[in-house]
């Protein structure tokens, strides 16, 4: 009797770990590449152990291995979807930073790559680290943990709705591009105005060294606007991210 009870509790913990652990692999703040793998795994085990009593997952005694494998596959699928959708939305910061770096001349091929894609600029790394710091400074990591528990209301235990999940993932990708472009919009406008003005100046003064003047002006304007707009950019992104965490829909 005791062995059946313990095996049921162990299988329930395994199901919780399958969903929450899969989500934490890609979840911003918890699944960053800068964090060692053992630390991430230990955090996921401790968190799942603490949250198992709060989840609606009952003690399990499946009749066959096929049923156990089906439940495990469903939970892993839901967890990976949550983590990948969150990471897709978080990549809006890196996309905005890439655009800002390319427009303002702050892109450097030899800069350290702290982002999750090759070729990320220093501005993208700056916004990524700033977003992660703001995520923990504003206690948004508690909202992430609450959202993981709330996922059992949106996605009941053992059920997978692949059509809706695929549709929401497409919406998450489009929303990530939209958020990234909206964050980089001031730099796009300033870059267009400065390049247009320098082009007109070059037509009037052909001897003007446009390249040296333009690069200095773009870097100075980019740094100035970034220092002013960075807090609003991070706050605006965090509002979109926390809103998604509350509903898992876009």
GUKEBA-248337 format. One record per atom (N, C-alpha, C, CB): x, y, z; residue in one letter. Coordinates in pm, whole numbers, plus 50000, padded with zeros to 5 digits. Glycine has a CB too. Example, Ala and Ser with C-alpha at 12.3 -4.5 7.8 and 13.67 -1.06 7.14 Angstrom:
% GUKEBA-248337
513194943150780A512304955050780A513204967050780A511314955350905A512854977550708S513674989450714S512905000350787S514084994050572S
END
This chain:
% GUKEBA-248337
500834987950000X500005000050000X500875012650000X499065000050122X501905012450087X502805023950094X503575025549965X503765022550212X503995014249906X504755015249781X503885020849669X505305001549740X502585017449665X501695022949563X501515037949583X500335015849568X501395042249711X501255056649739X502505064249697X500965058949888X503675058849732X504915065649697X505135066049546X506105058849765X504795055149478X504955055149332X503995065049266X504725041149276X502775066449321X501825076149268X502315090449286X500475074649335X502865093549405X503415106949428X504635109549341X503775108649575X505465099349321X506665101049238X506275103649092X507575088649248X505265096449044X504825098648906X504175112348890X503845087748863X503465116948994X502885130448987X503995140948980X501985132949110X505035139249060X506175148549053X506835147948916X507205145449162X506925135948858X507525134548726X506725142148621X507635119848687X505385141748632X504545148948536X504695164048553X503085144848552X504775168648676X504975182948700X506325187248647X504855186148850X507335179148670X508675182548620X508705182348468X509725172848676X507915173348406X507885172748260X507375185748201X507025161048213X506345191748264X505805204348211X506635216248254X504365206248256X506825217948385X507515229848434X509005229648398X507355231148586X509625218048405X511035217148369X511255220048222X511575203548403X510345215148135X510475218047992X510285232847965X509455209947912X509375239248039X509165253648021X510365261648068X507915258148096X510985257348178X512115264848234X513375263648148X512415260048374X513425253848057X514595252647970X514775265247886X514455240347878X513645270847837X513705282447749X513165295147814X512945279647622X512675294347936X512045305848000X513085316748027X511355301648131X512815329247987X513755340148015X514015341548165X513215353547960X515275343648197X515675345048336X516045332048402X514575351448412X515355321148371X515625308248432X516425299048340X514325301548470X516305300848210X516965291948117X518035298748034X515975285748029X518695308748089X519725315848013X520965307247997X520095329148081X521645309147883X522855301347856X524005305147949X523285303347712X523945317248006X525025321248097X524995313448228X524925336248126X523825307748263X523685300148387X524155285848363X522205300348439X524995280248450X525455266448429X524295256548425X526445262448540X524485245848350X523425235848332X523025229448464X523885225148234X523995226448550X523665220148678X522845229248766X524945216048751X523155242148762X522375251648842X520935252548791X523025265648840X520755252648660X519405253148603X518615240548637X519455255048451X519285228948627X518615216448659X518245215648807X519505204648621X519145219948894X518845219849037X517685229149071X520085223849117X517685241049010X516575250349033X515255244648986X516855263648964X515255238048868X514025232248816X513515221048906X514245226948676X514415212648957X513995201749047X513415207149175X515175192649078X514075216849236X513585222549362X512255229649341X514615232249422X512135237349232X510905244649206X509745235149180X511095254049087X509975224749103X508905215049075X508515207449201X509335205348966X509475204349285X509175197449410X508325206249502X510455193449481X508605219349503X507835228549588X506455231249531X508585241649604X506305231149399X505035234649336X504125222649312X505275241549207X504635210549328X503805198749302X502535198349386X504615186249327X502565201349517X501295201149592X500285211649547X501585203249738X500745222549482X499835233049439X499235230449302X500545246249437X499705220249232X499185217149099X498015207449110X500295211249009X497145207149010X496015197649012X496375183648963X494885202948928X497665180448957X498075167248910X497845157149022X499565167248865X497005147049001X496735137349109X497825126649114X495365130749089X497905118949223X498805107449224X498415097649114X498775100449362X499395093049041X499145085048921X499505070548944X499925090648803X498665061848893X498935047548886X498465042448750X498235039849003X499195046148644X498735042548509X498715027448489X499625048948403X497745023248409X497585008848386X498675003348295X496225006048326X499045011048193X500025006348095X501105016848075X499335002947961X502215012648018X503285021847984X502875031347871X504535014247944X501955026947786X501495035447676X500775047647732X500575027547580X499925045647833X499225056847895X500205066347962X498185051747997X501205060748032X502215069148096X503005077147993X503165060548181X503385070747882X504135077847778X503275088647713X504625067847672X501975086147696X501095096247636X500975108447726X499705090247608X500795106147857X500715117347951X502025125047956X500345112248091X503135117847955X504445124347961X504695132647835X505565113947979X504325127347720X504515134847595X503645147247591X504205125847474X502415146247642X501525157747643X502075168747734X500125153647689X502585165247851X503105175247944X504385181547891X503355168948080X505245173747830X506475179347774X506135188847659X507415168047724X505155185347578X504765193947466X504245207447516X503685187147381X503395207147617X502865219647673X503985228047734X501775216747779X504885221647808X505985229047870X506915235247768X506765220047961X507265227747664X508115233447560X507435244847487X508515222647460X506125243847466X505415254747400X505455267447485X503955250747373X505235266147614X505255277947702X506645284447701X504865274147847X507695276147715X509045281647718X509445287847586X510025271047755X509115281447475X509495286747344X508715299447310X509275276247235X507425299947347X506645312047322X507185323747404X505165309747354X507545321047530X508125331747613X509465336447557X508295326947757X510285327147513X511575330847454X511395338447324X512435318447431X510375334847246X510105342047121X509725356447150X508985335147043X508885358747250X508525372547286X509725380047341X507385372547389X510565373247419X511725379847477X512745383647371X512365370947582X512755376447259X513695379647152X513375393047086X513685368747047X512215399047118X511915412447065X512965422547110X510515417047110X513495421047231X514545430047279X515815428547195X514865427247427X516175416347162X517375414247082X517175419146938X517775399347083X515965417146886X515685422146752X515745437346749X514305417246703X515165443946851X515225458546858X516665463346874X514365463846974X517435456546958X518835460446976X519655458446850X519445452647088X519355447946774X520065445946647X519765457246550X519675432446585X518495461246541X518135472246452X518785485346496X516615473746448X518775487846627X519385500146678X520875500446649X519135501646829X521555489046669X522995488446644X523345490546498X523535475346690X522545484846410X522815486446267X522545500746220X521985476646186X521505506946273X521145520446228X522125530846282X519715523946274X522485529646409X523305539946473X524795537446459X522945540946617X525205526846393X526625524246376X527285518346498X527315536646338X526495512546590X527065506746711X527235491646700X526185509946831X527085486246580X527285471946558X528775469046541X526495466946435X529235458546606X530645454846600X530725439746588X531425459946724X531335435046481X531425420646457X532285413546562X531975417946319X533155420846630X534055414746728X533535416246871X535425420846717X532305421246887X531745422747020X531345409047075X530535432347019X531405407247208X530985394347265X529505391847240X531275393947417X529175379647203X527795375847171X527145370047295X527745365647053X526285378047361X525555373347479X524115370047446X525605383747588X523705372047322X522345369047283X522185354547244X521915377947169X520995351147196X520705337447157X520765335647007X519355333247210X521325345046934X521495343446790X522825349446750X520335350146713X523375344346642X524665348946596X524525362846533X525265338946495X525535370946556X525545384246499X524835394746581X524935383746366X524505391646705X523835401646788X524805412946820X523295395246919X524315425046821X525155436846843X525315439546991X524565449046773X526175449247022X526375452947162X525105458847222X527515462947174X524335466147140X523075471747190X522095460647221X522465481647088X522055450147138X521165438847165X521555431847295X521215428747049X522855430047318X523305424047444X522975433047562X524815421447439X523105446147544X522775455547651X521285454847686X523145469847610X520425454747585X518995453947611X518615440447671X518205456347481X519285429747627X519005416547684X519335416147832X519785405747609X520535420947867X520925420848008X520045430248090X522415424748023X519695441948031X518805451148100X517425445148121X518685464048023X516905437948021X515605431548037X515625420648142X515165425747906X516715412848149X516825402548251X516925408548391X518035393548224X517715419348403X517825426048533X516495431948577X518895436948527X515775438148482X514475443848516X513465433048550X513955452348401X513595421448486X512675410348514X512755406148660X512985398548423X513965405548715X514115401548855X513925413448950X515485395148878X514295425448906X514155437148993X512695440649018X514875449148932X511835437948921X510405440948935X509595428948982X509845445948803X510295418249026X509635406049075X508755399448970X508795409449197X509115401248842X508365394548737X508605379548739X508745400348601X509705375048801X509935360648808X508865353648892X511315357748866X508265360948988X507135355249062X505915353848970X506785364049184X505745363348879X504645362348782X504865350348690X504525375448700X506115347648656X506425336048573X506045323148646X507915335748535X506395322248773X506055310348851X504545308948864X506705310848991X503845319948888X502385319448895X501795315548761X501815333048939X502395320248651X501895316548518X502085301648491X502595324748410X503175295948541X503365281548523X502305273648596X504745277448572X501905278148714X500805271548785X499475273948713X500715276448930X499295285948663X498065289448592X497925281748461X498015304448566X499025276448410X498975269148283X498095256748293X500375265348240X497915251348414X497045239648428X495575243248409X497255233348564X495225256048426X493865260248395X493675262448246X493525273048471X494715267648180X494625269948036X494795256947958X495685280147991X495765248848000X496015235847936X495815224948042X497475235247874X494645218848047X494395208548149X495405197248143X492985202848133X495575190848254X496575180148264X496255168848167X496635174748409X497265165148088X497135154047997X496485157247864X496365143448061X496175170047839X495515173747714X496385183447635X494125180147741X496415181647504X497185190247414X496285194347299X498465183047362X496205207547275X495425212847163X496445218547064X494375223847210X496905210046973X497995213846885X497615225246791X498455201946804X496355225546744X495945236146652X496025249846715X494545233646603X495465251346835X495515264246903X496945268046941X494645263947027X497745258246982X499125261147020X499935265946901X499775248747082X499725259746784X500445264046664X500005278046623X500205254246549X498715280846634X498215294246599X498765304846692X496685294446602X498815301846821X499345311346916X500855313346899X499045306747057X501555302946856X502995304546832X503245313746714X503655290846807X502415312546610X502535321646496X502265335946540X501565317646383X501265337846625X500955351246676X502105356446763X499645350946755X502755347546838X503885351846922X505045356646836X504335340447013X505305349846724X506385354046635X506075367746575X506605343646524X504845369546526X504465382446467X504475393446573X503085381546401X504025390246695X504045400246802X505465404046841X503295395146924X506395394446835X507785397346867X508375407146766X508615384346869X508095405146637X508575414446536X507935428246555X508275409046395X506645428446585X505955441246602X506515448846722X504445439046620X506735441846834X507275448446954X508685453446927X507265438847075X509505445046861X510865449246831X510925461546742X511615438046765X510075461946639X510065473646550X509525485946623X509215470846426X508535484246709X508005495746782X509035501246881X506715491846856X509845492446940X510885497247031X511985504646956X511485485547109X512295500146835X513365506346757X512865517746668X514045495946671X511575521046674X511005531246585X511695544846597X509535532846613X511995550046719X512675563146725X514015563246653X512895567146869X514745552346661X516045551746595X515885550746443X516855539646647X514835543946398X514575543346255X514285557246198X513415533846225X513485564946273X513135578446227X514365587446226X512045584546316X515135587146334X516325595746343X517345591846237X516955594746483X517545578946216X518495574646113X518085579045974X518635559646117X516775578145945X516315582545814X516495597545796X514855578645794X516165605445901X516295619945891X517755624045875X515685626746014X518645617945955X520055621645947X520665617645812X520835614946061X520345605945765X520885601745635X520335610245522X520575586945609X519065614145531X518495622845429X519175636445431X516985624345449X519395642045550X520055655045561X521485654545512X520025659845703X522205643745546X523585642645499X523655640345348X524305631445572X522655633345293X522615631745148X522405644945076X521535622045110X521515653345130X521305666545072X522555675245087X520095673445137X523215674145203X524445681945223X525545677545126X524935680445367X525605664645099X526605659845004X526315664544862X526665644545007X525055665944828X524725671144696X525115685844682X523225669344667X524985693244792X525345707444787X526845709544802X524605715144895X527505700844879X528965701844900X529595688444867X529315706245047X529945686144741X530505673044701X531805669644772X530735672744553X532545679644820X533815676844886X533645673145033X534735688844875X532415673345084X532185670045224X532445655245249X530745673745266X533305651845346X533535637545378X532325631645452X534835635845465X531355627345376X530065623245433X530235611245525X529075619845321X531085601745487X531195589545567X531665592545710X532165579745500X532695600845724X533225603845857X532245612445937X534585610945845X531595621845871X530625630245941X529405622145981X530195642145854X528915613645888X527705605945914X527905595946026X527245598745787X529035588946026X529275579046131X529335585446269X530565571446103X529995596946279X530065603746408X528695608546454X531035615646400X527935614446361X526605619346398X525675607946435X526015627246284X525715596946361X524825585746391X525155579446526X524925575246281X526435577846556X526815571946684X526415581146799X528335569246689X526675594246784X526315603646891X524795604146910X526845617646859X524045604946800X522585605246811X522045592146867X521955608146675X522635580946825X522175568046876X522395566547025X522875556946804X523575570647074X523845569747217X522945579147297X525315572947244X522705591047243X521855600647313X520415595447324X521865614147240X519875590747213X518495585747215X518385572947299X517985583147072X519405564547292X519375552247371X519375555047520X520555543347336X520165565047562X520185568547704X518845574047753X521285578747731X518115580447663X516815586047700X515705575647690X516485598047612X515755567447583X514635558647553X514765544647615X514485557247405X515935540847662X516115527147711X515165523547825X517545525247757X514965532147928X514005528348034X512595526047982X513975539048141X512145534847892X510795533147836X510715520747748X510395545547755X511785517747675X511795505747591X511685493147676X513075505247507X512455492347784X512415480647870X511075479447942X513545481047970X510545490747989X509265490448058X508135486447962X508965504048121X508145491747841X507125488147743X507175473447707X507285496447619X508385468047692X508495453747663X507985445547780X509935449947630X508345449447903X507935441548019X506425441548035X508595447048145X505765452347999X504295452648005X503695442347909X503765466847971X504215441647787X503725431747691X503995417447741X504385433847554X505155415547800X505535402047844X504665397347960X507015401747885X504445405948058X503615402148172X502155400448133X503735412448283X501705408248036X500335406447987X500155392847923X499975417447888X501155388447847X501065375147787X501105364247893X502205373047687X501915366047997X502005356048102X500675354148175X503085359948202X499835364448176X498555363348247X497505355448171X498025377048276X497665354448038X496615347847959X497145337047864X495865358147879X498425337347830X499035328347731X498405330047592X498895313947776X497795341247566X497205343847435X497615357747390X495645342547438X497575359947259X497935372647201X496805377347108X499265371547124X
END
